[in-house]
Amino acid sequence: MTQMPEGPMNAPTRRRLLAGAAALPFLPRQALAQKRGGRLTVAADSEPPNLNPAIIASNGVFFVASKVIEPLAEADYRAKDGLAPRLATSWEGAADGRSLTFTLRQGVTWHDGKPFSSADVAFSALEVWKKHGNLGRAVFRELEAVETPDAHTAIFRFAVPTPAQLIRNALPALTAVVPKHLYEGTDIMRNPANQKLVGTGPFRFAEWRPGEYTRLVRNPTYWEPNRPQLDEIVYRVLPDRAAAANALEAEEIQLAAFSAVPLADLDRIAKVPGLKVYSNGYEGLTYQLVVEINHRRKELSDVRVRRAIAHAIDRDFVVRAIFRGFAATSQGPVPKNDRVFHATDVAGHGFNPQRANQLLDEAGYPRGEGGIRFRLRLLPAPFFNETRQFGDYLRQALAAVGIDATIVSNDTPAHLRAVYTDRAFDITVASPVYRGDPAISTTILFQSGLPAGVPFANQYGYENPEVDALIKQAAATTDDAERVRLYRAFQKQVTDDVALVNVAEFSFITVARDTVLNVSNNPRWAVSNWADTGFTA
């Protein structure tokens, strides 16, 4: 099992930040004295309707839920294999790839006082991750049984050989454990505990006031001694990014993650006394700016049209103007910072408006009245300022080649419903996350036959039997070299098909008051449990 990659895309991102933010020091850990207690108020720009990370593996969900619901393991800068034990204290895979044995932590209780056991892990794996997880149903598709010989042992049995590396890379993001006693015998997707979370984590769910805030409070019976440090975490809803910067300066909030402070403001905000900017803490999360295309639409079912859309986009301009240099251009579905799986010879479809116009003419869509060839509905994801800004740019870029795109703006619940349930879109701007292995959160963007309503998956109707076969083969081989070969072939095929358009790869920054300690001290910090986060004494 290899460490979670920290690749070249993140390194120049940090260098750019340090150059543009008054040469701030890289501070993965702080040595200042820490006091117990206090309320940490955090900027939040959205309110996911389902907060269960076992179902929705999305960072908008993890941002809140990871403090309440725990995984089997978490990413760690210091650990030899890149993982820190959480609900599992150790794990060992069989040589044939058919089983994986977890030793579970003892002395853990759920927030309602019930004891945590292997039965909770078995139920979560078989009934939630495998059946309902937006990403888990792909990764754990071949999981056929979980044996529980005692309360603190869970043996995962797979129907086919399953790469140990895949399961290991999936532990932080896809193994959130939920209480069997609250979910068994219920409609899992409609269970109230999906919003009013009950977990084993350092914080307990306290209240949610829609449009205002979500509040978590200290778990006094947490299994880790002297944790958590904070009394409360309050996620204050601030959908306007400029408001987050203002709230930090006014000391109304103490922390803004996921680039909640606009990138354009970083030079100024970094010089404000009492504030610190962190560009580390996101190495385990590589975001990808993509254009998802509804292949069911007649015009978009033609690969020439999809290639024309790709050629209409100036990726260098997007990185420079929208991301202010805090990103890298992208041509394929596996980012450059994955030095194992990334295919360096993927051709892509670079900026070439002349070729875009030629392809659209060849496809039988000449310019008509007003120079318009046809019209599309464009739904930019509301998750980040950059996705919204790119939506505006994309509309202009498509207009330049004769495609009239009407922007449809939705809040997060309406956007998820329109794209992933109703499929009421033609193209959409999305921001999927790459999590260290193509099988975790990337192949699901291209695999066909997925049911409607699965967020962050192939809901745009792309189908290619060759791609499905490559995905299936790679998921079953335990030979590392063969996995690499298959996934590189997969990248070439989906890029040639323009299943979707990869535009950029990006990470984030965090801005916090300098009184907040233990910020960005693991590769998935914003979506980890914050048990050691606190204030200076």
SVG drawing of the C-alpha trace seen along z (x, -y; Angstrom):
<svg xmlns="http://www.w3.org/2000/svg" viewBox="-38 -44 46 60">
<polyline fill="none" stroke="black" stroke-width="0.4" points="0.0,0.0 1.4,-3.3 1.1,-6.7 -1.5,-9.2 0.2,-11.1 1.4,-14.7 2.3,-15.7 3.6,-18.5 0.3,-20.3 0.0,-21.1 3.6,-22.1 3.6,-25.0 0.2,-26.0 1.8,-26.6 4.8,-28.4 2.4,-30.7 0.5,-31.4 3.7,-32.1 4.9,-34.5 1.5,-36.3 0.7,-36.2 3.6,-38.1 5.8,-34.9 3.9,-33.3 5.7,-30.4 4.6,-26.9 3.1,-25.8 1.8,-22.3 1.8,-22.2 1.9,-24.9 3.9,-24.8 2.0,-27.5 0.2,-26.7 -3.4,-25.7 -6.4,-26.3 -9.4,-24.0 -12.8,-25.2 -14.2,-27.9 -16.4,-28.3 -15.0,-28.1 -17.2,-29.9 -16.6,-28.8 -17.7,-30.1 -20.0,-27.7 -21.3,-28.5 -23.9,-25.7 -26.2,-23.4 -26.3,-19.8 -29.8,-18.3 -28.2,-14.9 -25.3,-15.1 -24.6,-11.4 -21.1,-10.8 -21.7,-7.1 -24.2,-8.0 -22.9,-11.2 -19.1,-11.2 -18.7,-14.9 -16.5,-17.4 -19.5,-19.7 -20.9,-16.9 -17.6,-15.9 -16.9,-19.5 -19.5,-19.2 -20.1,-15.5 -16.5,-14.4 -16.5,-15.9 -19.5,-13.7 -19.3,-10.5 -15.9,-8.7 -14.2,-6.5 -12.1,-3.4 -8.9,-5.5 -7.9,-9.0 -5.0,-10.5 -2.0,-11.6 1.2,-13.4 3.2,-11.5 2.0,-8.0 4.3,-5.5 1.6,-4.4 -0.2,-7.8 -3.1,-6.6 -4.0,-7.2 -6.3,-4.6 -9.7,-5.9 -12.5,-3.3 -10.1,-0.6 -6.8,-0.2 -5.2,2.1 -6.0,3.8 -4.5,6.7 -5.3,7.9 -5.1,11.5 -2.6,12.4 -5.3,13.5 -7.1,10.1 -10.3,11.8 -10.5,10.6 -9.4,7.7 -9.5,8.0 -10.1,5.0 -9.3,4.8 -11.7,2.3 -11.2,-0.2 -12.6,0.8 -14.3,-1.5 -16.1,-3.5 -19.8,-4.6 -22.3,-6.2 -23.5,-9.7 -26.7,-8.2 -24.8,-6.0 -25.0,-2.6 -21.8,-0.7 -20.0,-0.7 -19.2,2.8 -18.3,4.8 -22.1,5.1 -22.1,1.4 -19.2,1.8 -20.9,4.8 -24.2,3.0 -22.6,-0.2 -20.5,1.7 -23.2,4.0 -26.4,1.9 -25.1,-1.6 -21.8,-1.9 -22.5,0.9 -26.2,0.2 -26.5,-3.6 -23.1,-5.3 -22.6,-7.5 -19.0,-6.3 -19.1,-3.3 -21.5,-1.3 -18.7,-1.2 -15.7,-0.6 -17.6,2.0 -19.6,3.6 -17.9,7.0 -18.1,7.0 -20.3,10.1 -20.0,10.5 -18.6,9.0 -17.9,11.6 -18.0,10.5 -16.4,13.2 -16.4,10.9 -17.4,7.3 -14.1,5.9 -13.2,7.8 -14.7,7.3 -13.6,9.5 -14.5,8.1 -15.1,10.9 -15.0,10.0 -16.5,12.0 -13.5,11.4 -9.9,10.4 -9.9,6.7 -6.8,4.5 -5.7,3.8 -4.3,0.5 -7.8,-0.5 -9.5,0.3 -6.7,-1.4 -7.0,-4.6 -10.8,-4.4 -10.6,-4.3 -10.6,-8.0 -13.4,-9.0 -15.6,-5.9 -15.8,-4.1 -17.9,-6.5 -19.6,-4.2 -23.2,-4.8 -25.1,-3.2 -26.9,0.0 -29.5,-0.5 -30.7,-3.7 -30.8,-2.6 -31.7,1.1 -35.3,1.6 -35.7,-2.0 -35.7,-3.7 -32.0,-4.5 -32.2,-7.4 -35.0,-9.1 -33.8,-8.4 -33.8,-11.5 -30.3,-10.6 -29.1,-11.7 -29.5,-15.3 -29.5,-15.0 -26.3,-13.0 -25.4,-10.4 -21.8,-9.3 -18.8,-8.3 -16.8,-11.5 -15.4,-14.2 -18.4,-16.5 -22.2,-15.9 -24.8,-17.3 -26.7,-20.0 -28.9,-22.0 -29.5,-23.2 -31.2,-26.5 -31.6,-26.6 -30.0,-29.6 -28.3,-30.6 -26.0,-28.0 -25.3,-24.4 -24.0,-23.9 -21.9,-21.0 -21.0,-20.6 -18.2,-18.7 -18.7,-15.0 -17.8,-14.5 -17.5,-10.7 -15.1,-10.7 -12.8,-7.8 -9.6,-9.8 -8.3,-11.3 -8.4,-15.0 -10.2,-15.5 -11.8,-17.5 -10.3,-20.8 -13.2,-23.0 -16.6,-23.3 -18.5,-24.1 -18.1,-24.5 -20.6,-26.7 -20.9,-26.7 -22.3,-30.1 -23.9,-30.2 -22.1,-32.9 -22.8,-32.1 -21.2,-35.4 -17.5,-34.9 -16.7,-38.5 -18.8,-38.3 -16.4,-35.6 -13.4,-37.9 -15.3,-40.7 -16.4,-38.4 -12.8,-37.3 -11.5,-40.8 -14.4,-41.8 -13.6,-38.7 -17.2,-37.5 -15.8,-34.1 -12.4,-32.6 -11.9,-30.3 -12.8,-30.1 -11.7,-26.9 -12.1,-25.7 -11.0,-29.1 -14.1,-30.8 -12.1,-34.0 -11.9,-35.0 -8.5,-34.3 -8.5,-37.9 -8.5,-39.0 -5.5,-36.9 -2.8,-39.5 -4.7,-41.9 -6.1,-39.5 -2.6,-38.0 -1.4,-41.3 -4.2,-41.8 -2.8,-41.6 -4.2,-38.5 -4.9,-36.4 -3.0,-33.5 -3.2,-31.9 -2.7,-28.1 -2.3,-26.4 -1.5,-22.9 -4.1,-20.5 -5.6,-19.7 -3.1,-17.3 -5.5,-14.4 -8.2,-16.3 -7.5,-17.3 -10.5,-19.1 -11.2,-19.0 -13.1,-21.7 -15.1,-19.9 -17.9,-20.4 -20.4,-17.6 -22.3,-16.9 -25.8,-15.4 -25.2,-12.7 -28.9,-12.2 -29.3,-15.6 -29.2,-15.0 -26.5,-17.6 -24.3,-16.5 -24.5,-12.8 -22.2,-13.7 -18.5,-13.4 -17.7,-16.2 -19.9,-18.6 -18.3,-17.5 -14.8,-18.0 -15.9,-21.5 -16.9,-22.4 -13.6,-21.3 -11.7,-23.3 -13.7,-26.4 -12.2,-26.5 -9.0,-28.4 -7.7,-26.5 -4.7,-28.8 -7.0,-31.8 -9.2,-30.0 -6.2,-29.2 -4.8,-32.7 -8.0,-34.7 -10.4,-32.7 -8.0,-30.8 -5.4,-33.5 -2.7,-30.9 -3.8,-28.7 -4.6,-25.7 -3.1,-23.8 -4.6,-23.0 -6.1,-19.6 -6.7,-17.4 -7.8,-14.1 -9.6,-12.5 -6.6,-11.6 -4.7,-14.7 -1.0,-15.3 -0.2,-14.9 -1.0,-11.2 2.4,-10.0 1.3,-6.4 -1.9,-6.4 -1.7,-9.7 -1.3,-9.1 1.1,-11.7 0.3,-10.9 -3.4,-11.8 -3.8,-14.2 -6.8,-16.1 -8.5,-18.9 -6.7,-22.2 -7.9,-25.7 -8.7,-26.0 -11.8,-28.0 -11.2,-27.6 -11.2,-23.8 -14.3,-24.1 -16.2,-26.0 -15.0,-23.5 -16.3,-20.5 -19.7,-22.1 -20.0,-22.7 -19.1,-19.1 -21.6,-17.9 -24.4,-19.7 -25.0,-22.7 -24.3,-25.8 -24.7,-29.3 -28.3,-30.6 -29.9,-33.8 -27.7,-35.9 -24.9,-33.4 -26.4,-30.8 -26.1,-27.1 -28.2,-25.8 -29.1,-26.6 -28.2,-24.8 -29.0,-25.0 -25.9,-25.6 -26.0,-24.8 -22.9,-26.0 -22.5,-24.2 -23.1,-26.6 -20.4,-25.0 -17.5,-27.4 -17.1,-31.0 -14.8,-29.6 -17.4,-27.2 -19.9,-30.0 -17.3,-32.3 -16.3,-29.6 -20.0,-29.2 -20.0,-32.9 -16.8,-32.4 -18.1,-29.1 -21.2,-30.9 -19.0,-33.5 -16.6,-30.9 -19.5,-28.9 -21.1,-32.0 -17.9,-32.6 -18.4,-29.4 -22.1,-29.8 -23.6,-27.9 -26.0,-30.0 -25.9,-28.8 -28.5,-30.0 -27.3,-30.0 -29.6,-28.4 -28.6,-29.2 -29.8,-27.0 -29.0,-26.5 -27.2,-23.3 -30.3,-21.1 -32.0,-22.3 -28.7,-21.8 -28.2,-18.3 -31.8,-17.4 -31.7,-18.9 -28.5,-17.2 -28.4,-13.9 -32.1,-13.0 -34.1,-14.9 -31.3,-15.1 -32.7,-18.5 -29.6,-20.0 -27.6,-20.1 -24.2,-21.0 -23.1,-21.6 -20.0,-22.9 -18.9,-20.4 -16.0,-20.0 -15.4,-16.3 -12.7,-15.3 -9.8,-12.9 -9.0,-10.9 -5.8,-9.0 -7.1,-6.1 -9.2,-6.2 -11.6,-3.6 -12.6,-5.7 -14.2,-8.7 -13.3,-8.9 -14.4,-5.8 -18.0,-6.4 -18.0,-9.5 -17.8,-7.3 -19.3,-4.0 -22.7,-3.3 -25.9,-1.9 -25.9,-3.8 -29.4,-4.5 -30.8,-8.0 -30.2,-10.2 -26.6,-9.1 -24.7,-12.4 -21.4,-13.1 -21.7,-10.2 -22.3,-9.5 -25.8,-11.0 -25.1,-12.4 -25.7,-9.1 -22.2,-8.4 -21.9,-4.8 -18.9,-2.9 -18.7,0.9 -14.9,0.7 -14.6,-1.8 -17.0,0.3 -14.8,3.4 -11.6,1.5 -13.2,0.3 -14.3,3.8 -10.9,5.3 -9.0,2.7 -11.3,3.2 -10.6,6.9 -6.8,7.1 -4.4,7.1 -1.4,6.7 -0.3,3.1 1.4,2.8 -1.7,4.1 -3.9,1.7 -1.7,-1.2 -1.9,0.1 -5.7,0.5 -6.3,-2.9 -4.0,-4.7 -6.0,-3.0 -9.2,-4.2 -7.9,-7.8 -7.1,-7.7 -10.5,-6.3 -12.7,-8.7 -10.6,-11.7 -10.9,-10.8 -14.7,-10.3 -14.9,-13.6 -17.2,-11.9 -16.8,-15.2 -14.3,-18.1 -11.5,-18.4 -10.5,-22.0 -8.4,-22.5 -7.0,-20.8 -7.1,-22.9 -6.7,-22.9 -7.7,-25.4 -6.6,-27.8 -7.7,-28.3 -7.7,-31.6 -7.9,-31.6 -7.3,-33.9 -3.8,-33.4 -5.4,-32.4 -6.7,-29.1 -4.2,-26.2 -3.7,-22.9 -5.0,-24.1 -4.1,-22.2 -2.2,-19.5 -3.3,-16.5 -3.8,-16.0 -7.6,-16.1 -7.7,-18.6 -10.9,-20.5 -12.8,-17.3 -11.2,-15.6 -12.4,-15.6 -10.7,-18.7 -10.4,-16.9 -7.1,-18.7 -8.1,-22.1 -8.4,-24.9 -7.3,-28.3 -4.1,-29.7 -4.0,-30.0"/>
</svg>
